[in-house]
């Protein structure tokens, strides 16, 4: 498995959900290949594809 599965537990209190790299709007949302991959920017507007719904 190598180093990619080694965790740095010394920063767990600072970064409880994992450590950087920081994300931006063009970062892809990971799906592990089970679904189509979209960027954060694509799902920010629920009125446009791929979500296409309106809150009322």
Number of C-alpha atoms within 10 A of each C-alpha: 5 5 6 6 7 8 11 9 10 8 11 12 9 9 11 9 8 13 12 7 6 6 10 10 12 11 12 14 16 12 10 8 7 7 8 9 12 15 14 15 13 16 16 11 14 13 12 12 10 11 12 10 11 9 5 3
